[in-house]
């Protein structure tokens, strides 16, 4: 029986700091198949039916339609590793799929030759990139910051990161945008979403990709009404609008203490399972406002 074929392989020990995995997906059925694409903080080089693209770091989850006979082969790079392959600010590729021959023609030609022959494909890709990365070193400060963000599943403050790498917020932000594609704060947000999605998928709630949409610094989250009522303690019929405003602040405890006796608090301050410390109020027009700060970890 034909199916959606997938394959994944780890890189050699020489490439483990640069490449996360090689992967392959092929739709061997006669029907279109939709698969979720979840931001994971990585950049990929992909061969799609013989064409080669760079897929930049994603901030927005999506659903990808794999048509019959579509064949994808990819190299998923560790955050910041692609910046060693060519001189370009990584932020220009965010949420984009770019024809690779317009970026690095020489590497494109070598990749095209490898992708044209399926025999021992992952081994040949390993040999190719061992040559490219040999003698190259990732920026230790960026690499350490990435390691800390991933270690804490994105639940770490920028102040803690800067102390760890001994850089100012401005210095670390500039390095991150150039070598990763996002500021440390936005990258941590991607990693938080990735780990939250993985946790909920393990719990059997896998259909989440189309329910979070980002636009700049604003994220829209679509939530089932029964889950919302359970989380907040207010039925949807009691809302002053069909939306709740969720606002991140620097010190949610201080804000709570300053307003608790003068506003209608509908959910007392508490820390969620994913590390947000938050409380909810109802304003004079019936709108629900949530205020939150990511809990710092020691």
C-alpha positions, 0 to 999 in steps of 0.5 A: 500500500502506497503511503507518505514515505519519510526518512531521517538520519543524524549527521556524523560526529564531525557535523553534529555541531552544525547539522541537526538532521538529514530528512526525506519525505515523499508522497507515494499516494495518489492524493494530496496530504497535509502535514503540519510545519512547526517553527523549530529555530532551524534553517533548512536547505531543501530539494523539492522535485529537483529544485533546491531552496533555502528555507529560512527560520520560521516564526509562523506555523503552517500546514504544507500540502504534499502533492502526489509524487512530491519528493523532498530531501532536506538538511536541517542546520543547527541555529547559526550554522548556515551563517558560516556557508555564506556572508549574509544576514540570516534575517533576510531569509526569515519565513521565506523559501529562496532559490538557492542558486541565487544565494550561493551558486558554487554550493548549489552546483555541488548540491545539485550533483548530489541530489541528482543521485539517490545512491548513499545520498545522506553519506554524500551530503555529509562528505560535502558539508564536512568539507565546507565546515572543516576549520570553521567555528560557530560564534561561542557567545551565540552558541552558548545563548542558543544552548541556554534558550533550548535548555530552558525550553525558551523560558529564560529572560534576556537579562539572564542570557546577557549575564551568561554570555557577558554581552549587552542586550544590544550586542547580543541582539545584533549578533543573533539577528545576523547569525540566527535571523531573530533577536534572542527574545523572538528566538526564545518565543519560537522555542517556547512554541515548539516545545509547547506544541511537542508537549501537547502533541504527546498529550494527543492534541496535535491539530494546533498549527493553524491556531497560532498566527504571528504578525510582527510582535503580536501573536494571535491564538485561536482557542476552543471555547471549552478550553478557554472557559476552563483556563480563565474561569469565564464563559465565552458568553460573558466576554465583552468581545470575541477576543482576549488581550494578552499583554506581556509586562516586565514585572507582573507581580508588581502590577498585580499588587498595584491594581488588585484592589481597584479592578475586577480580577477574574483569575488571581495571579498564578504560574502556568505549567509552561512558565508564565506568571499571569493574572486576568482582569475584566475592564469597564467594557467587559473585555478580559485582559491578561497580564503576564511575565515569563517566570525566570528560572535559576 
